[in-house]
Amino acid sequence: MEKYILKTVNENGIEQIRYFLAENHKLGGEHFTPDMLLAWAKDAEFSLSEGNPAIIEIASWDSIHGRTQTFTISDAGLDCEELEMED
C-alpha cells in the first residue's frame, strides 16, 4: 500500500488565520465567526491538497492595503497524519 501525508489546519492555524484577518481585512478580526474561520482553513487545506503550501488570500478589495494579500500557515498550524492509500 502506498502511504501519503494528510495535512489539516489545527487550532494554532485557526489562530494564525484570525490574526492575519484582524490585521489585514477591512472587516477586522471581530467580524469572523468560528465557522467563517473554519471556511478559511478549508481553503488552506484545499491548497495543500493541490500540492501547494497552506495559503489563504484576501482579495484586493477586501484588504486594508488595497492589494491582494496571501498568508501561509506555518507548520505549527498544521497537523500531519500518515495514511495508507488502497490500490
Summary of the structure (lengths in Angstrom):
residues: 87
radius of gyration: 14.4
end to end distance: 6.6
largest distance: 48.2
contacts: 229
relative contact order: 0.30
helix: 45%
strand: 30%
